[in-house]
Amino acid sequence: MPDFEYLTIGKLVQKLQPAYPDLTVSKVRYLEDEGLLHPLRSTGGYRKYSPKDVVRLESILYMQKHRFYPLAVIKEQLERQEREPGRKTASPDDVEEVAIVDSQEMIEKLHPIDRMPEVCGTTVSFVRSLEEVGLIQFKKSPQGRDLVEGRDLSLIRACDELRTFGIGPKNLRQYVMAANRESAMFEQALVVYTAKAGGVEMERSEEARERADKALNRMLALTDSLRSALIKRLVRNTLASK
């Protein structure tokens, strides 16, 4: 391929920045370090990006921004597409929908907030705005860095996707207040439930804790269903009256 068809890393960033304003040279280098990009090198050691590399990077950025996929999922999907004979490198038009299920290691781990663009596909400032309204809580590293709990990753992605519907962190503050109110109801229900199953001593056993977890999950599923049904009815009635 003639050299004029290749882009330098700076030209690559300039080409895609209109669609992805957060793209920087350092981010492109980070994606290369993570094994998602494989540019050629000139005799002088400079990176050379082919049209295929441009499409691949655009696919990565698309999956981060619009699908909210972490890098591990993006890498897996790109590798799967490359393994399929006759299939070109992924582009935004042929990105598949996949369910994001964080590994147990990801869930149990604390993640530096500056890794959120790679882990969750969202910005650091957005994650901070979630913490400001109480949707998540940071932990602190020994050096004072803000850390995000792995169990909050799915919540962050859900909140980020809600932004596409015009629902931002300030709108979601009501759910924090509602959760604070409803938690007392669930706690009382579990006290009654465990008492029926043997009381306080029974509650200390592993079996009782598992039973309480199952009961809480079931109550949450039922109340979520109830809440959804009520909201749907109210919204439909309002739309029907207009």
C-alpha positions in Angstrom: 0.0 0.0 0.0 1.4 3.4 -0.9 2.6 5.5 2.0 0.1 8.3 1.2 -2.7 6.0 2.1 -1.4 5.7 5.6 -2.2 8.1 8.4 0.1 9.3 11.3 -1.4 9.0 14.8 -2.0 12.7 14.8 -3.9 12.7 11.5 -5.9 9.6 12.7 -7.1 11.5 15.8 -8.0 14.6 13.7 -10.0 12.4 11.3 -12.2 10.8 14.0 -12.4 13.6 16.5 -15.4 15.3 14.9 -17.4 12.2 15.8 -15.5 11.3 19.0 -14.3 14.6 20.6 -12.8 12.7 23.6 -10.3 10.9 21.3 -6.7 11.7 22.0 -3.3 10.5 20.9 -2.8 8.9 24.4 -6.0 7.0 24.1 -5.0 5.6 20.7 -1.7 4.5 22.2 -3.6 3.0 25.2 -5.8 0.9 22.8 -2.7 -0.3 21.1 -1.1 -1.3 24.5 -4.3 -3.2 25.3 -4.0 -5.2 22.0 -6.9 -3.7 20.1 -4.9 -1.8 17.5 -2.0 -3.1 15.5 -0.5 -0.3 13.3 2.5 -0.8 11.1 5.7 1.1 11.9 7.8 3.1 9.5 11.6 2.6 9.3 11.9 5.5 11.7 9.6 3.8 14.2 6.5 6.0 13.6 3.0 4.4 13.7 1.3 4.1 10.3 -2.5 3.6 10.2 -4.1 2.0 7.2 -7.7 2.5 6.1 -8.5 -0.9 7.8 -7.0 0.5 11.0 -9.2 3.5 10.8 -12.3 1.4 10.4 -11.2 -0.8 13.3 -10.6 2.2 15.6 -14.0 3.7 14.6 -15.7 0.4 15.5 -14.0 0.4 18.9 -15.0 3.9 19.6 -18.5 3.2 18.4 -18.9 0.2 20.7 -17.6 2.3 23.6 -19.8 5.3 23.0 -23.1 3.8 21.7 -23.0 0.2 23.1 -21.2 1.0 26.3 -19.0 -2.1 25.9 -15.9 -2.5 28.1 -12.6 -3.2 26.2 -12.6 -6.9 27.1 -16.0 -7.3 25.3 -14.9 -5.2 22.3 -11.7 -7.2 21.9 -13.6 -10.5 22.1 -16.1 -9.3 19.5 -13.4 -8.1 17.1 -11.4 -11.3 17.4 -14.6 -13.4 16.8 -15.3 -11.4 13.6 -11.8 -11.8 12.4 -12.0 -15.6 12.9 -15.1 -15.8 10.7 -13.9 -16.5 7.1 -14.8 -13.8 4.6 -15.9 -11.3 7.2 -14.4 -7.9 7.2 -13.2 -6.1 10.3 -16.1 -4.8 12.4 -17.6 -1.5 11.4 -20.4 0.4 13.3 -23.0 -1.0 10.8 -22.3 -4.6 11.6 -21.6 -4.5 15.3 -23.6 -7.2 17.1 -25.6 -6.6 20.2 -24.1 -8.5 23.1 -25.1 -8.7 26.7 -22.4 -7.3 29.0 -21.8 -9.5 31.9 -18.8 -8.5 34.1 -16.6 -11.3 35.3 -16.6 -12.0 39.0 -13.1 -10.6 39.1 -14.3 -7.3 37.5 -17.2 -7.1 40.0 -15.0 -7.7 43.1 -12.3 -5.4 41.9 -11.8 -1.6 42.6 -11.3 0.3 39.4 -9.4 3.7 39.2 -11.8 6.4 38.0 -9.5 7.3 35.2 -10.1 3.8 33.7 -13.8 4.4 33.3 -13.6 5.4 29.6 -12.0 2.0 28.9 -14.0 -0.1 31.4 -17.5 1.4 30.9 -17.2 3.5 27.7 -18.1 6.7 29.5 -16.3 9.8 30.7 -14.7 10.4 34.1 -16.8 13.6 34.6 -20.0 11.6 34.1 -19.0 9.0 36.7 -18.2 11.9 39.1 -21.7 13.4 38.5 -23.2 10.0 39.5 -21.3 10.1 42.7 -22.4 13.7 43.4 -26.1 12.7 43.3 -25.5 9.6 45.4 -26.0 6.9 42.8 -22.5 5.5 43.5 -19.9 5.9 46.2 -16.2 6.1 45.7 -13.6 4.3 47.7 -10.1 5.8 48.3 -6.8 4.2 47.5 -3.9 4.6 49.9 -2.7 7.4 47.6 -6.0 9.2 47.8 -7.2 8.2 44.3 -10.9 7.7 43.7 -11.8 4.1 43.0 -15.1 2.7 41.6 -16.5 -0.6 42.9 -16.9 -3.3 40.3 -20.5 -4.0 41.4 -21.3 -0.4 40.2 -20.1 -0.9 36.6 -23.5 -2.1 35.3 -25.3 0.7 37.1 -22.9 3.3 35.5 -23.6 1.8 32.0 -27.3 1.9 32.6 -27.2 5.6 33.7 -25.0 6.4 30.7 -27.5 4.8 28.3 -30.4 6.7 29.9 -28.6 9.9 28.8 -29.6 9.0 25.2 -33.2 9.5 26.3 -32.5 12.9 28.0 -32.4 11.4 31.5 -29.4 12.7 33.3 -27.9 12.2 36.8 -30.0 15.0 38.3 -33.1 13.3 37.1 -32.0 10.1 38.7 -31.5 11.6 42.1 -35.2 10.7 42.9 -34.3 7.1 42.6 -31.6 7.5 45.3 -34.2 9.1 47.6 -36.8 6.4 46.8 -34.2 3.7 47.5 -33.5 5.2 50.9 -37.2 5.2 51.7 -37.9 1.7 50.4 -34.9 0.1 52.0 -36.5 0.4 55.4 -39.6 -1.5 54.1 -37.4 -4.3 52.7 -35.3 -4.5 55.9 -38.5 -4.8 58.0 -39.9 -7.5 55.7 -36.7 -9.5 55.9 -36.8 -9.3 59.7 -40.3 -10.8 59.7 -39.2 -13.4 57.1 -36.2 -14.5 59.0 -38.1 -14.6 62.3 -40.6 -17.1 60.7 -37.6 -19.2 59.6 -36.0 -19.4 63.0 -35.2 -16.0 64.3 -31.9 -14.2 65.0 -29.8 -17.4 65.5 -31.0 -18.8 62.3 -30.1 -15.6 60.5 -26.5 -16.1 61.3 -26.2 -19.3 59.4 -25.0 -19.4 55.7 -28.3 -21.1 54.8 -30.3 -18.4 56.3 -28.3 -15.7 54.6 -28.8 -17.4 51.2 -32.5 -17.6 52.0 -32.7 -13.9 52.9 -30.8 -13.0 49.7 -33.3 -15.0 47.6 -36.2 -13.4 49.4 -34.8 -9.9 48.8 -34.1 -10.6 45.1 -37.7 -11.8 44.7 -39.2 -8.8 46.5 -37.1 -6.5 44.3 -38.3 -8.3 41.2 -41.9 -8.0 42.2 -41.8 -4.4 43.2 -39.9 -3.5 40.0 -42.7 -5.2 38.1 -45.3 -3.3 40.1 -43.5 0.0 39.6 -43.1 -0.6 35.8 -46.8 -1.4 35.4 -47.9 1.7 37.3 -45.6 4.0 35.3 -46.6 2.5 32.0 -50.3 3.0 32.9 -49.8 6.6 33.9 -47.6 7.4 30.8 -50.0 5.7 28.4 -53.0 7.5 29.9 -51.3 10.8 29.6 -50.3 10.2 26.0 -53.8 9.0 25.2 -55.4 12.2 26.6 -53.3 14.5 24.3 
